[in-house]
Amino acid sequence: MGKGKSKTDIIKEIEEFFLEIKNKTPKKIKKLAMRYNVPLKEKRKTFCKKCFTPYENPKIRIKNKIKSVTCENCGSVSRWRIKSNSS
């Protein structure tokens, strides 16, 4: 079994990690969030889903309400739909 951390402790640990993400890999944090069922929400868009390196200056393209981000390290492309706030 595990050490028995509470969900609030896990959320604090994730927040502290993303404050200084520059030279770290979020692989362990992603696994921790998945194990304790904590959503990363917008934080998951700050690193590459394939090589787990933080985005520093990625190539960003917007076309047809889809944002494409190309990783400068491995070249993989992540795509997200852009939500419109107007009604």
KETITOR-228059 format. One record per atom (N, C-alpha, C, O): residue number from 1; chain; residue in one letter; y, x, z; atom name. Coordinates in pm, 1 decimal. Atoms other than C-alpha are relative to their C-alpha. Layout:
NUM	A	A	Y	X	Z	CA
...
//
This chain:
1	A	M	-119.8	83.6	0.0	N
1	A	M	0.0	0.0	0.0	CA
1	A	M	124.6	87.0	0.0	C
1	A	M	116.3	209.4	10.0	O
2	A	G	-126.4	-72.1	4.0	N
2	A	G	365.8	95.1	-15.3	CA
2	A	G	61.4	15.4	137.5	C
2	A	G	-1.7	-14.6	238.9	O
3	A	K	-69.1	-21.4	-126.5	N
3	A	K	619.1	178.7	251.2	CA
3	A	K	59.4	-128.8	54.2	C
3	A	K	101.9	-133.4	169.6	O
4	A	G	-51.3	127.6	-46.4	N
4	A	G	733.2	-181.6	271.1	CA
4	A	G	151.1	-7.5	-0.7	C
4	A	G	211.2	-52.4	97.0	O
5	A	K	-145.1	8.0	9.5	N
5	A	K	1092.2	-153.9	152.3	CA
5	A	K	40.5	-143.6	-26.7	C
5	A	K	-32.3	-218.9	-91.3	O
6	A	S	-49.0	135.0	26.7	N
6	A	S	1297.6	-469.6	148.8	CA
6	A	S	71.2	-3.0	-134.6	C
6	A	S	108.4	100.9	-189.2	O
7	A	K	-62.1	15.4	131.1	N
7	A	K	1448.8	-607.1	-168.7	CA
7	A	K	146.2	44.2	3.2	C
7	A	K	196.1	97.8	-95.7	O
8	A	T	-140.1	-43.1	-9.9	N
8	A	T	1804.0	-541.2	-44.4	CA
8	A	T	10.4	152.0	-0.4	C
8	A	T	104.5	207.7	-56.9	O
9	A	D	1.8	-147.0	3.6	N
9	A	D	1715.3	-174.0	14.9	CA
9	A	D	-20.5	50.5	-142.8	C
9	A	D	41.1	148.8	-184.0	O
10	A	I	27.5	-38.3	137.8	N
10	A	I	1581.6	-152.3	-339.6	CA
10	A	I	124.7	-20.1	-86.1	C
10	A	I	156.8	64.6	-169.4	O
11	A	I	-122.5	27.6	76.9	N
11	A	I	1898.8	-311.5	-482.8	CA
11	A	I	105.8	105.4	29.8	C
11	A	I	173.8	151.6	-61.8	O
12	A	K	-95.7	-104.9	-36.7	N
12	A	K	2115.4	-62.4	-290.1	CA
12	A	K	-36.7	132.9	-65.4	C
12	A	K	50.4	204.8	-114.3	O
13	A	E	46.7	-124.8	60.1	N
13	A	E	1903.2	227.4	-416.4	CA
13	A	E	29.1	2.6	-150.8	C
13	A	E	67.8	106.3	-204.8	O
14	A	I	-27.5	9.3	143.4	N
14	A	I	1941.3	108.1	-777.5	CA
14	A	I	150.0	14.2	-26.6	C
14	A	I	190.2	83.4	-120.2	O
15	A	E	-146.3	-9.4	15.5	N
15	A	E	2320.1	66.5	-737.9	CA
15	A	E	47.4	144.2	17.0	C
15	A	E	129.2	192.4	-61.4	O
16	A	E	-38.7	-138.3	-24.4	N
16	A	E	2355.1	417.8	-594.3	CA
16	A	E	-43.2	90.8	-115.4	C
16	A	E	28.7	183.8	-151.8	O
17	A	F	48.2	-81.4	111.5	N
17	A	F	2147.7	562.9	-877.7	CA
17	A	F	92.4	-11.3	-120.5	C
17	A	F	125.5	89.3	-183.2	O
18	A	F	-80.5	20.2	120.0	N
18	A	F	2362.7	408.2	-1151.1	CA
18	A	F	145.2	43.6	17.3	C
18	A	F	219.1	47.2	-81.1	O
19	A	L	-134.4	-54.8	-18.3	N
19	A	L	2685.2	539.4	-995.4	CA
19	A	L	9.6	141.0	-57.3	C
19	A	L	113.2	179.1	-111.7	O
20	A	E	3.0	-137.3	50.8	N
20	A	E	2584.6	894.9	-1091.5	CA
20	A	E	-120.9	18.2	-90.7	C
20	A	E	-216.1	86.9	-53.7	O
21	A	I	115.3	-1.6	90.3	N
21	A	I	2351.0	854.2	-1390.2	CA
21	A	I	2.2	117.7	-97.4	C
21	A	I	-95.4	138.0	-169.8	O
22	A	K	-19.4	-102.6	103.5	N
22	A	K	2479.4	1151.6	-1595.2	CA
22	A	K	-121.6	89.3	-24.1	C
22	A	K	-168.7	96.8	-137.6	O
23	A	N	106.7	-97.7	20.0	N
23	A	N	2198.2	1406.7	-1536.7	CA
23	A	N	-134.4	-46.4	55.4	C
23	A	N	-218.9	35.5	91.5	O
24	A	K	124.7	52.7	-55.0	N
24	A	K	1919.8	1176.7	-1419.7	CA
24	A	K	-71.5	-83.6	-104.3	C
24	A	K	-9.8	-132.0	-199.2	O
25	A	T	74.9	89.8	87.6	N
25	A	T	1642.8	986.5	-1593.8	CA
25	A	T	-34.7	-126.0	78.4	C
25	A	T	-85.5	-117.0	190.2	O
26	A	P	21.3	125.9	-71.7	N
26	A	P	1613.3	618.6	-1500.1	CA
26	A	P	-143.2	-52.1	-5.7	C
26	A	P	-166.3	-169.8	21.6	O
27	A	K	137.9	44.6	12.2	N
27	A	K	1236.2	606.3	-1552.7	CA
27	A	K	-54.0	-51.7	133.6	C
27	A	K	-115.9	-158.0	138.4	O
28	A	K	49.7	41.6	-131.4	N
28	A	K	1155.7	587.3	-1179.6	CA
28	A	K	71.4	-124.7	49.8	C
28	A	K	10.2	-211.3	112.3	O
29	A	I	-77.4	116.4	-43.4	N
29	A	I	1434.5	337.3	-1114.4	CA
29	A	I	-46.6	-124.6	-74.6	C
29	A	I	-54.4	-232.5	-15.9	O
30	A	K	49.0	114.4	76.8	N
30	A	K	1308.1	112.0	-1394.0	CA
30	A	K	-134.4	-47.3	55.0	C
30	A	K	-157.2	-167.5	68.6	O
31	A	K	129.1	36.4	-57.5	N
31	A	K	955.7	122.5	-1249.8	CA
31	A	K	17.1	-68.0	136.3	C
31	A	K	-52.2	-164.7	167.8	O
32	A	L	-26.9	56.8	-131.8	N
32	A	L	1093.0	49.8	-901.9	CA
32	A	L	52.4	-143.0	-12.8	C
32	A	L	10.8	-232.0	61.3	O
33	A	A	-56.1	134.0	22.0	N
33	A	A	1292.2	-247.9	-1030.4	CA
33	A	A	-107.8	-96.4	-49.2	C
33	A	A	-109.2	-213.1	-10.0	O
34	A	M	107.3	86.2	48.3	N
34	A	M	987.7	-382.9	-1212.6	CA
34	A	M	-98.9	-33.2	111.7	C
34	A	M	-148.6	-145.7	118.6	O
35	A	R	95.4	22.3	-107.8	N
35	A	R	764.5	-342.4	-906.0	CA
35	A	R	51.4	-103.1	100.2	C
35	A	R	-25.1	-186.4	148.8	O
36	A	Y	-56.9	91.5	-98.6	N
36	A	Y	1002.6	-531.4	-676.4	CA
36	A	Y	69.0	-120.7	-64.3	C
36	A	Y	137.0	-197.1	4.2	O
37	A	N	-54.0	114.8	73.3	N
37	A	N	1108.1	-783.9	-944.9	CA
37	A	N	151.6	-12.3	16.2	C
37	A	N	203.8	-120.0	45.1	O
38	A	V	-146.3	-3.5	-7.3	N
38	A	V	1475.6	-679.9	-940.6	CA
38	A	V	53.3	17.9	-141.9	C
38	A	V	21.3	118.1	-205.8	O
39	A	P	-52.0	-14.9	135.7	N
39	A	P	1661.1	-740.4	-1270.0	CA
39	A	P	109.4	106.7	-7.3	C
39	A	P	194.6	115.7	81.1	O
40	A	L	-101.9	-103.5	19.8	N
40	A	L	1869.1	-449.8	-1403.3	CA
40	A	L	123.6	-54.3	-70.6	C
40	A	L	230.6	6.0	-63.2	O
41	A	K	-108.8	68.5	69.4	N
41	A	K	2087.8	-686.1	-1611.6	CA
41	A	K	72.8	92.8	-96.2	C
41	A	K	10.3	148.3	-186.6	O
42	A	E	-79.1	-81.8	92.7	N
42	A	E	2368.8	-493.7	-1783.6	CA
42	A	E	-26.4	149.7	16.5	C
42	A	E	6.4	227.7	-72.9	O
43	A	K	26.5	-142.8	-22.4	N
43	A	K	2258.4	-160.6	-1634.3	CA
43	A	K	-106.6	53.8	-95.0	C
43	A	K	-109.2	173.6	-123.1	O
44	A	R	105.8	-46.5	89.3	N
44	A	R	1959.1	-146.2	-1867.8	CA
44	A	R	53.9	42.6	-135.3	C
44	A	R	-15.3	109.2	-212.3	O
45	A	K	-62.1	-37.3	126.4	N
45	A	K	2198.8	-104.8	-2158.5	CA
45	A	K	70.3	135.5	6.9	C
45	A	K	131.9	177.7	-91.0	O
46	A	T	-66.5	-129.2	-14.6	N
46	A	T	2327.6	228.3	-2023.4	CA
46	A	T	-91.8	118.0	-32.7	C
46	A	T	-47.4	232.8	-33.8	O
47	A	F	92.1	-108.1	33.8	N
47	A	F	2015.4	426.2	-2116.5	CA
47	A	F	-94.2	-44.6	-111.2	C
47	A	F	-113.1	-164.0	-134.4	O
48	A	C	90.9	25.9	110.9	N
48	A	C	1771.7	453.7	-2406.9	CA
48	A	C	-132.3	-52.7	54.5	C
48	A	C	-185.4	0.6	152.0	O
49	A	K	124.8	58.5	-48.1	N
49	A	K	1461.7	238.1	-2367.1	CA
49	A	K	-123.0	80.8	-42.0	C
49	A	K	-232.8	57.1	8.4	O
50	A	K	112.7	-78.0	48.7	N
50	A	K	1244.0	491.4	-2549.2	CA
50	A	K	-12.0	136.1	69.9	C
50	A	K	-119.7	172.6	117.2	O
51	A	C	6.0	-134.9	-58.8	N
51	A	C	1336.7	837.0	-2414.1	CA
51	A	C	63.9	5.8	138.9	C
51	A	C	60.9	110.9	203.0	O
52	A	F	-59.3	13.1	-134.2	N
52	A	F	1517.1	720.3	-2093.9	CA
52	A	F	114.6	97.0	27.2	C
52	A	F	136.4	135.0	142.2	O
53	A	T	-118.0	-82.8	-23.1	N
53	A	T	1823.2	940.9	-2146.7	CA
53	A	T	123.1	-89.4	3.0	C
53	A	T	132.2	-183.7	-75.7	O
54	A	P	-122.9	80.4	-4.7	N
54	A	P	2163.3	798.4	-2050.7	CA
54	A	P	82.9	19.6	-126.9	C
54	A	P	92.7	130.4	-179.6	O
55	A	Y	-87.0	-8.5	117.3	N
55	A	Y	2392.5	717.6	-2342.7	CA
55	A	Y	128.8	72.3	37.6	C
55	A	Y	194.3	35.8	135.2	O
56	A	E	-126.8	-69.9	-21.9	N
56	A	E	2684.9	962.6	-2360.3	CA
56	A	E	99.9	-37.6	-108.3	C
56	A	E	208.7	-86.6	-78.2	O
57	A	N	-84.3	43.8	111.8	N
57	A	N	2833.3	903.5	-2705.3	CA
57	A	N	-90.3	-50.2	-111.6	C
57	A	N	-106.2	17.0	-213.5	O
58	A	P	93.4	51.7	101.0	N
58	A	P	2589.9	682.9	-2899.3	CA
58	A	P	73.3	-55.0	-121.4	C
58	A	P	192.8	-84.0	-115.4	O
59	A	K	-55.2	61.8	120.8	N
59	A	K	2646.5	552.3	-3250.2	CA
59	A	K	-13.0	-151.2	17.0	C
59	A	K	-123.5	-203.1	33.0	O
60	A	I	-1.5	144.5	-21.9	N
60	A	I	2748.0	186.6	-3214.8	CA
60	A	I	45.4	-69.5	-127.0	C
60	A	I	147.9	-34.0	-185.2	O
61	A	R	-33.3	80.1	117.3	N
61	A	R	2750.5	-61.5	-3501.2	CA
61	A	R	-8.1	-147.0	38.6	C
61	A	R	-97.1	-187.3	113.5	O
62	A	I	1.2	143.9	-24.4	N
62	A	I	2834.8	-432.5	-3489.8	CA
62	A	I	-2.7	-70.6	-134.1	C
62	A	I	83.4	-47.5	-219.0	O
63	A	K	13.8	73.0	125.1	N
63	A	K	2719.0	-662.5	-3768.2	CA
63	A	K	-68.5	-133.1	28.9	C
63	A	K	-174.9	-137.1	90.7	O
64	A	N	55.3	134.5	-16.6	N
64	A	N	2656.4	-1037.9	-3767.3	CA
64	A	N	-34.4	-32.9	145.8	C
64	A	N	-143.2	-82.8	174.6	O
65	A	K	14.7	28.4	-143.4	N
65	A	K	2699.0	-1071.4	-3388.4	CA
65	A	K	-117.4	73.9	65.0	C
65	A	K	-171.0	29.1	166.4	O
66	A	I	104.7	-83.3	-58.1	N
66	A	I	2437.3	-800.7	-3324.4	CA
66	A	I	54.8	140.4	18.0	C
66	A	I	103.1	201.7	-77.2	O
67	A	K	-46.7	-134.6	-32.4	N
67	A	K	2531.4	-474.8	-3151.6	CA
67	A	K	-119.2	94.8	-8.5	C
67	A	K	-218.8	76.4	61.4	O
68	A	S	105.6	-99.9	15.7	N
68	A	S	2316.8	-178.9	-3261.3	CA
68	A	S	47.6	131.6	59.8	C
68	A	S	153.7	182.6	23.6	O
69	A	V	-32.3	-126.6	-65.2	N
69	A	V	2318.2	133.3	-3045.3	CA
69	A	V	-108.9	100.0	-34.9	C
69	A	V	-226.2	77.5	-5.2	O
70	A	T	94.6	-104.4	38.7	N
70	A	T	2153.4	448.6	-3182.2	CA
70	A	T	8.0	114.3	99.4	C
70	A	T	116.0	167.3	125.5	O
71	A	C	6.5	-108.2	-98.7	N
71	A	C	2040.7	709.0	-2928.9	CA
71	A	C	26.2	133.4	-68.5	C
71	A	C	-28.3	160.3	-175.5	O
72	A	E	-30.6	-129.7	58.4	N
72	A	E	2181.0	1055.6	-2994.3	CA
72	A	E	-112.0	100.7	24.6	C
72	A	E	-116.7	205.1	-40.5	O
73	A	N	108.1	-92.2	-33.7	N
73	A	N	1871.2	1218.3	-2843.2	CA
73	A	N	-123.4	-21.3	-87.9	C
73	A	N	-171.9	72.7	-151.0	O
74	A	C	124.8	25.4	72.2	N
74	A	C	1572.3	1048.3	-3007.2	CA
74	A	C	19.1	-79.1	-128.4	C
74	A	C	-71.7	-83.6	-211.4	O
75	A	G	-26.9	73.7	122.2	N
75	A	G	1734.8	832.7	-3276.5	CA
75	A	G	-48.2	-143.4	-0.4	C
75	A	G	-35.5	-211.3	-102.3	O
76	A	S	45.6	138.9	-2.3	N
76	A	S	1585.9	501.5	-3163.9	CA
76	A	S	119.7	-94.5	5.8	C
76	A	S	225.7	-60.0	58.1	O
77	A	V	-107.9	97.7	8.8	N
77	A	V	1794.3	189.7	-3221.5	CA
77	A	V	-30.2	-116.5	93.9	C
77	A	V	-137.7	-176.1	87.4	O
78	A	S	10.7	116.4	-87.3	N
78	A	S	1848.6	-75.1	-2953.4	CA
78	A	S	97.8	-104.1	-51.6	C
78	A	S	212.0	-72.3	-84.7	O
79	A	R	-84.6	107.5	51.9	N
79	A	R	1986.4	-409.6	-3063.4	CA
79	A	R	14.8	-110.1	104.1	C
79	A	R	-82.2	-151.1	167.9	O
80	A	W	-29.0	109.3	-92.3	N
80	A	W	2154.5	-676.4	-2851.2	CA
80	A	W	87.2	-101.2	-68.2	C
80	A	W	178.1	-65.1	-142.9	O
81	A	R	-82.7	107.9	53.3	N
81	A	R	2298.4	-1011.1	-2948.3	CA
81	A	R	128.3	-8.0	80.5	C
81	A	R	125.4	0.6	203.3	O
82	A	I	-129.6	11.7	-65.5	N
82	A	I	2667.7	-1047.0	-2869.5	CA
82	A	I	27.5	-148.2	22.7	C
82	A	I	28.4	-227.8	-71.2	O
83	A	K	-28.1	138.1	-32.6	N
83	A	K	2745.9	-1368.8	-2687.4	CA
83	A	K	149.3	-25.6	-17.5	C
83	A	K	232.6	57.4	19.1	O
84	A	S	-140.1	35.3	15.2	N
84	A	S	3067.4	-1544.6	-2776.0	CA
84	A	S	43.5	-85.0	118.9	C
84	A	S	-28.8	-175.4	160.7	O
85	A	N	-50.0	71.2	-117.5	N
85	A	N	3278.6	-1671.9	-2485.2	CA
85	A	N	82.1	-123.3	-37.1	C
85	A	N	110.4	-206.3	49.3	O
86	A	S	-79.4	115.8	41.4	N
86	A	S	3478.4	-1924.0	-2688.8	CA
86	A	S	-89.2	-121.8	-18.0	C
86	A	S	-206.5	-109.0	-53.1	O
87	A	S	79.7	121.2	13.1	N
87	A	S	3366.1	-2287.2	-2695.5	CA
87	A	S	29.1	-74.0	-126.2	C
87	A	S	-30.5	-178.6	-151.6	O
//
